[in-house]
Amino acid sequence: YTAVGNRTLRPETINQLSTNLSWVKSWNKKLPFSKMSVAAYYHFVNDKIVAMPSRSLFEWTMLNYGKVNIWGVDANVMMQINATKWLNINMSFAYVYQRAIDVTDKTSKTYRQQIPYTPKHSGNARLALQTEWITFSYALLAVGSRYKLRNNVPGNLLAPYFDHSIGLNRDFEIKS
């Protein structure tokens, strides 16, 4: 850690305001579970810890960012559908909007700019088809554009990316 880390790293201190609304419903045997939730928050952070590359993209270090104000919204939807006697479908979707801005120094060129490696938009989705023999799943992770350095200029903008995963699994017992 001493080669790539930061031995003078201070812990973050946070004051936050948040609210959360959730709605859960069981409709019937075909749709036994559905949930929607929305959370909104505002964080006042001192000594915000940010991970950034040090010598290369393979060597990262943690840095304290002075003062950061973060406001955001998290929205989630989950649902289970019993399609047939042998097939269950589980779905989930999540979206995050997060504005994390540097408010350390009003005279700085980066004052009120988005902090590095923090996308404003991100989200994920998952679909699982479950039988008593096997489960097939697909997952998508989406991360919006973000900046690689403190200055929010086009040259520092990193492109959004998507990660797709496919899974196939089966549970079984070996000797109880």
Secondary structure, 3 states (H helix, E strand, C coil): CCCCCCCCCCCCEEEEEEEEEEEEECCCCCCCEEEEEEEEEEEEEEEEEEEEEEEECCEEEEEEEEEEEEEEEEEEEEEEEECCCCCEEEEEEEEEEEEEEECCCCCCCCCCCECCCCCCEEEEEEEEEECCCCEEEEEEEEECCEECCCCCCHHHEECCEEEEEEEEECCCCCCC
